[in-house]
Each structure stands twice: as structure tokens, then as C-alpha cells.
């Protein structure tokens, strides 16, 4: 499952970010921290997510 799918499932917010611990990312998304950072980087460049202090949020209408 993709990172954006997790964000959608969590009502548009995922309480993880690039500074989260590897174990948290693995437990929350089932991917490595490297894969997570690559995925959120691509989503951010495509303006599908925004970074907040305590996680990432899906941009509406994406």
C-alpha cells in the first residue's frame, strides 16, 4: 500500500514524518524509512501532501 493511501485512510493526516523513528515508520506503513522518505518526497514535490509539525497532511482534492 502506498504512503498516500495511508494518509487517506487516516482521514487525510498521518502522524509520521521524515524525522520519525524507523520502527514507527515500519509499524505504521510497513516500509523502510528510506522508502518512506522517497515516497513523501515525491508526494511533496507533486504537491499532494504538506508537512506539519507532527506529521503529514494530504492536500485536498488529490
N, C-alpha and C positions, 0 to 999 in steps of 0.2 A: 504494500500500500504506500502511496506517495505521502510526502510530508503535507502537501496541501490538503489531501484527503483527511488527515488527522486534524488539521486546523478546522476544516468544515465540520467534522464530527463533533468537535469541541465548541460548537456554537461560534465559530469564527476566531477563537483565541486558543493559543497553545502556550502553556506556561513554561516553555523551554526556549533557549536562545543559544547563540554561539559560545557563551560562557558557561553553559550548564555542564555538569559533570558527565563523563562518558556513560556511566552506569545509568544515570537518569534518562539520557537520550536513548540508550539501548532498551530500557524498560518501557519508555513512553512510546517510541516509534518503531523499535525493532531494527534499527540501523546503526551503523557505527557513527561516531562523532564526525569523522571525515566526510562520510556520505551525507550526513545531516547538514553540515556546513556548506557542502557543494549544492545541495538541494535548496536551502534557504537563500544562498547567494544568487542562484538562478532565478528564484521566485522574486527576490528583491529587485534584481536588475530588470525583470519584466513587469515590475510594479504590481505584483499580485499580493504582496504582503508588506507590512510596515513593522518596524521594530519598536517595541515599547520597553519600559524599564524591567518589566517582569515576564516578558515573553514576546511572542509574535502574533500579529493580528492580520487576518485576511482582509484585503481591500474589498469593499462591497462591489458587487456585480462582476466578480471574477470567478 
